[in-house]
Amino acid sequence: MACLSLNELKQQISADPNVLIVQDLDGVCMPLVRDPLTRVLPVAYIEAVAKLGHRFRVLTNGEHSSTRGVNRLVESALAPGRDPAAEGLYLPGLAAGGVQSQTRHGLISHPGVTPAELQFLKAVPTLLSRGVGEIIRQITPDAKAEEQERLAQAAVLDNELSPTLNLNVLFAGLCPEVEEQRQLQRLSLGLLQNIEKQAQEQGLADSFFVHLAPNLGQHKGQEQLKWASPEHRGTSDFQFMLRGAVKEAGLLVLLNQHLARSTGKAPLGADFNVRSAPRTAEGLLALAEDCIDPETMPTLIGIADTITSEWVVEGDQAGWRRGGSDRGFLTLLQQIGQTFETPNRVVLIDSSGGELDRPSLQDPELKGLSDPEDPLRLDVLVPAGPEAYVEWFVDLADNVF
């Protein structure tokens, strides 16, 4: 399926004066882990990002700030005495699906987010902790209270804008069997949906949604849970996110900002953000086509790791169900390239070598990731994972720009 090597991609980038690299973080520049607090970001990668300057932006469902944010990784990676804010070493771009914007000097803003939404989000980690504690006691009533409390604390990620229930530590500590894992997924989804209902009762009916990672796409406006199976554990992250905070909208925000820097004019408006963006992929593409001058369009390079594809049989209906938290923005990036006739590239990193159970690019059929009818074209595959990607990325920054 892939048509380019990393070296050929580097040659293409080096020959193009107008490039924007948009990159996911976890599973791409660092391995996937059960506990985000154990992640490590290579110093060479951080410095390479700074060298790329305006040509590079991150796009992640994680967060810049908070105890589990990527900024803490940047700070801990640098030698004592180095100031990432002064040196411009923070990772610029969008986090929390696009509602948390950061400059390379660490200036953070939340475009389109209201005070009432921020206030409700502050309460969500407590609601998650209470709810997951009840789930753990239901699944393992005989476990010691101290162990139940430890697991509950580890499972709740108190992100400011995307509080998350992460099941990986619970899968490992509580649920070795598939049926137990499915029970945990079902109860967790119910917990998040109940919190969403509480928000609606407080007048925030159109403010939030539940993001599932990985997922099997959408059905009737709801992301579809990828159930645990003997091959893969399926959905592990249940994120309570602001509506509109999806990566495909974030891609358009980053593109608009890039054009504002390069041309002096933001074609989608100076205040354009993911909350004000169209809610459909078709609407996003149409907006780009209507407002952006093809002569100014950069070549977009999308780099990520999370896509899914699974053959699903429901009654007398069968077909491929595709999803994954990166599929939307990678697909839009590909469609923009086709519409504007730019050589955009989709790069997929193998994240199966980390601590989490993910499909591997070593499988020539890309089972669990893609399928023979998949409209998403994968231009570059990196089966050696984040380590190989970071090595290439550092070389790109050192020798191309």
N, C-alpha and C positions, 0 to 999 in steps of 0.2 A: 504493500500500500504506500509506504513512504518512498519519496523520489529523491531526497537529498540527504547527504551526510552532514554532520556538524561542520566539517571543514568547508563543504560547498556552501553552506548557509553563511559562514563567516565571509567567504569571498563575495557573496551577493550583498551582504550588509556593507562591506568595505567599499563596494562600487556604487553605493546609493547614498547621496548626500542628505536625503530626507527620510529618516527611519525613526519609528517609535516602537520600542520593545516594551510589551506589556506582559508582566510576569506574576504568576501566583507564587506563594512562598513555601508553605509546608508541603513536603514531598517533592519539591523542585530544587531549591537551593539548600535544603536540609532534610534529613530522613524523617519519616513519620514516626512519632513516638506515642506511647500511651499517655504520658504525663507531659503537657506542654512546658512545665517548669524545668524539664531535663534537656530541652533543645539547646543546640549550640550552633551559632552562626559564625562561619570562618571570617577572620579579619580580612583576608585577601578579597573575599567576596564583597564585604562592606566597602572597602576602598575602591574596588572595581566599579561599583554602582556610582560612587561619587565621580569617577573619571568619565563615565558615560553621560553624566549631566542630564540635559533636557531630552536626550534620546531614550531614556529609560524611566518607567514608572511601575510600581507594584499595584496589584489588584487582588485583594484577598478578602475572605470572609472572616479571617482573624482580625486582631486589632493592633493598632500602633501602641496605645497606652495600656494601662492597667498592669497588675502584677504578672499576668501571663502574656502581655503584649510584646511585640517584636522589638520595641525600643529598649526593653530591659536586656534583650539578647545583644543588641548593639553595644550598650554600655558595658556589659560584663565581658564582651570580647576584646574591648580595647584596653591597652595598657593603662595603669594608674596615671592620672594626670592629664590624660587626653579628654578633650571636651567635644563630644559629637555634635553638639549644637553649634559651637563656634567653628568647627571644621566642616560643617555641612555633611555629616556622615550618617544621619538618619535616613531611612529608606523613604523616598518621596512617593506619593501616590495615594490610593484609596484603600481603606480597610472597612471592616464591618459591612461588606457588600457594596460599599460606595458612599456611606453616610459619614465616614470619618476621613477627612482629608488632611494630609500632612506635607509640609515642605521639608527639604533636606536639612533645615535647621531646627526641625522639631516643632514648628508652629502648627497646632492642630485646630481644626474647625469642624463643625457639624452642620453643613449646609442643608437646609430644608427640614431640620428637626425642631419640633416645638418644645417649650418648657414642660408642658403636660406630659408629653411622651417621655422626656428624660426623667421626669419624676416617677412615672410608672416603672420604667426600666430599673430604677434603683431598687425597687422592691422585689424584682424577679428572682435574683439569686437566693433570697431567703425563701421564697415560695418553692423554688427548685430543690433547695436543701431539705425542706420539710417534706416535700412530696417524694423525693428519691429515698429518703430515710424510711418512709412508710413502705415503699416498693421493696427495699432491701429486707425489711423485717417480714414482709409477706413471702418473699422467695426463700429466705434462709432464716426462719424463725428461731433456729437453735444456735445461730452464730452468736459469739460474744458481743455485748453491746459496744465495747471499745472498737472491735473490728468493723461492726456495722457503721459506726460513726466515722471511722477512718475512710472507709470506702465512699461514704456519702460526701465527705469533704473533697475527696480526690475527683469525684465525678462531676462536680459543679464548677464550671468555669465562670468566674464573676466578671465577665467582660462588661464594660460600660454600656455599649450599644448593641451587643449581641450575646446576652447571657446564654450559656450553652450547657446542656447535659451531655457529657461525654461518657459513653458506655464501655469504652475499651478497658478501663481498669475493672469494671464490673464483669465484663466477659471473662477476663483472666482470673478474677478472684472468686466469682460466684457461679458462673454458668458455663461449664465445659460442654454441655450437651446442647444440640441444636434446638430442641423444644424449649429448653430453659431460656436460651438466647431469644427465641421468638416471643416468649412470654414477657421477657424484659423489654423488648422493643415495643410490644403492644401497650404495656403499662406506661412506658415512657412517653409514647405518642399521646396517650390519654391525658397524662399530666400536662404536657405542653398545650394541648387543645383546651384544657380547663383554664389555664392561665390566660390564653387568648380570649376565652369567654369572659373572664373577669375584666379584661381590658375593655371589651365591648360594653359591659354593664356600666363602666365608668365613662362612657361617652367617647371611647377611642375605637369605634367599630372598624374604621378603615386605616388603622395605624400600624398593625402588626401582622405577621404571618409566621408559620413554623417552617423553617428550612431544614430539610433532611439531607444528610451527607454520609455516604453516597445515596443517590436516589435513582428511581427509574422514570424520571420525567414527570410530567403533569397530567392529571385527568380531572376534568371539570374544575380547573383552577387550583387543585390541591396537588402538592408534590407527593409522589407515590413511594411508599416505603419499600426498600429492598430487603426482603426478609432473609434472615440467616439461613444458610444451607451448609451441607457438609463441605462444600468447596470454599465458601467465603462467609464471613460474619454479617455482611450486608450493612445496613444503616447503623452507624455508630454515634453520629453527632446529631443532636436535636437542638437546633438553634432558634431562639426567640428573637426575630429580627424585625426591623422596621420595613413596612411595606414599601416597595420600590427599590429596596436595597438588594439589587441583583446585579451580578457581574456584567451582564450585557449592557445594562444602562450605565454602569461604571465605565465600560469601554468607551461609550460615546462621550461621557464627561471628560475622560482623559484625552480623547481625540480633540474635543473642543478647546481644552486648555492648551494642547500642543499647537493648534492652529493660531490661537491667540498669541502665543509666544513667537511663532515663526512669521506671522503675517501682520500682527498688530491688531487683529480683529477676531473676536469670538463669533463664529458664524451661527452658533445656536443660542447666543446671548451670554452676556457676562455672568449672569446669575444662574445659568443652567445647571441643574443637579439631578441626582437620581430620583428624588422625590417628585420633581416636576417633569420628568421624562415620560414618554409614552410607556404604557404598561405591557405592550406586546412586542415581540421580535419584529413583526411586520411594521409596526409603527415606528420603531427605532430606525430600521433601515430606510423607511420612507422619509423620515425627518432628515437623515444624513443626505439622502439623494436630493432632497428639495433645497437644502440650505448650504451645502458645502461645494465650493468650486473645485472641480476635478483637478485643475492645475495646481492646487495647493495640497492635495491629499498625500499624506506620507505613506510609505510602505509600512504596514503593521506586522509585527512579529509577535504572535501569541504563544506563551510558554506556560504549560500547566501539566497536571498529572491525573485529574479526576474526571473521567468519563465512564459511562457504563452502557452496556447493551445486553439485554437478556430476552430469550425467546419465552414468551408467556402464553399459556393456554388458559382461557377462561370460558368455560362452557363450550359452545361451538365456535368460539372466536379464538384465533391464534395470531401472533405477530411479534415483531421486535418491539420491545419497550426500551427506549433510550433515555438516558439522563446523565447525572453527574454534575457537580456544582460548577465545573468548568466548561461543560458542553455548550451552554448558552452563549457565553462570550466568544468562545472559539468559533462557533458557527456564524455568529454575526460578523466576526472579523473576516472569515472566509467569504461571506456574502458581500461585504463591503469591497473586498478585493475584486470579486467578479463584476460588481456594479460599476466600480470606478476604474477597472482594468489596471489595477496595481498588483504586483507580485507578492501579496500577503502570504505569510507562512504560518502554519500551525505546527508547533513543536510539542511532543508528548514525552514526558519523563517517566521512567519506570520507578514507581514508589513502592514496589512490592518487597524491596530489600530491607525496609524498616521494621519496626516492632508490630505494625498493624497488618492485617490480612487483606491484601489487595491483589487483583489480577496482575499477571506479569507480561511484559513485552517480549519475554523469551518465547512465549507461545506464538508460533507463526500464524495462527488463526486469530490471535488477539481476543480469545474467548473472554467474555465478561466485560470487554472494553468497547469492541466494535463488532461489526457483522458485515457480511457480503453486500448488503443493501444500504449500508450507512451513508448518508449524504455528507457527513463530515469527513473531509479528506485530511489525512495525517501526512504532512509533508516531511517531517523529520522525527525519527524515533530515537530515544536515548535509553537503550536497554540497560546500560551500566549505571543508571540512576543518578542521584544528586551529586555524588562525588565527581563523576565524569562531567556533568553539566557545569559545575562550579569551576573545574579546571579549564574548560572551554571558555566560559564566561570571563574569567580573569585574563586569559590570553587575548580574547577579543578586545577588552578594555585597554590592555597594555600595548597591543600591536596594530590596532585598527584606528583608534581615535586618539 
